[in-house]
Amino acid sequence: MKNVKVNSVENILTESDVIISRTDAKGLITYVSPDFARISEYSPEEMIGKPHNIVRHPDMPKVVFAELWDYIKAGLPWTGAVKNRAKSGNYYWVDATITPILNEEKHVIVK
């Protein structure tokens, strides 16, 4: 990712935050929970239809996402810590569990 705005301000999730998104097999967002929209500082309308990497933080190694997609394509869940970038350039951490779901012969990704 080139020229993305980042800073050192952390958006802190609370214990009650529920961070959920769904993407299609191409990685385009089809749903975000209200908490995910709030913590990412994007409206749902700004996120729906966009690549999930809209929140990818440049500190995250590309190999992590390559591994994640290898698991998903094999039909396996993936779990790991992910540093995301908010719209302002702030960052936040999520403990992600990403699970492929077969829906009408197409993979739907739930994060």
N, C-alpha and C positions, 0 to 999 in steps of 0.2 A: 504494500500500500504506500502510495506516495502522497506527500503533502497533506496528511490528515492532522487535524488540530488535536494536540494532546497536552495535558498539563499534569500536575502532581496532586490534584484534588480528588479524594476518594468519595464517591457516593456510597453511603453505608446502607446495606439492606437490613431490615429488621427481621426478627424471628417470624413475624406474621406475613412477610412478603412471599407471594407465590409468583415465581418467575416461570412462565410457560410460553412457549411459542410452538407453532407448527410450520413446517415448510414442506414444499413439494419435493420431488426427487431431484429437481434442478437447484434446490437451495433457496427458492423464493418463498418469502414469508406469506403464509395464508391466515395466520391468527397470532395475536399477542395478548397476553393477560393485561389487565389494567396496571398491575404492579410492574410488569416488565416495561410497559410504555412509560410509566412515571420514572422509574429508575434510569432508563436509557435516555430520557428527556425528549423522546420522539413521540408524536401522536400515533395512534394505531394507523391512521390514514397515511402517515409518512412512511410507515414500515411495511404495510401490506403490499405485496407485489414486488418488493425490493429484495435483493439478495441478502441473506442473513449476515453476510460479512459487513453490512452497514454498521454493525457494532463491534467488528473485529478490532482489537487493540494491536498496534504494531509491535508491542512487546511479546505477543504470543508467537512462538515458533511455528513456522509453516508445517513442520513435521507433525505437530499435534493434530492439525486439521486433516492431514493426509491419513494419519492413523484412524482418526474418527470416521472418515468416509470409508476407509477399508472395512471397518467393523460394520458400519451401516449397510454397505453393499453386500456384505456376507450375511446380513440378516441378524446381526448380533447387536446388543446394546453396548454403549460406550459410556464410561463414567470418568470424570476428571474435573479439576479446577480450571476455570477459564476466566481470564481477565478480559473484560469488555470495555469498549470506549463509548461514553455517552456523547450526545450531540454537541455538548459544550466543550468536549475534550477531556472532561473528567473521566475517571475510570471506576469500575466496580467489579467485584469478584463474584462468580457464581460457582457453586458445586453442581456441575451439570451431569445429568443422566439423559442420554439421548438414545431413543428407542425407535427402531424402524417399525412401521405398522403397514401391513399389506391391506390396501383398500381398493377393491375393484381392480385387482391385478396391478396396481400402481403403488409404489412406496410413498408413504407419507411419513415425514420425520417429525417426531415430537421431542422438544427439548425442554 
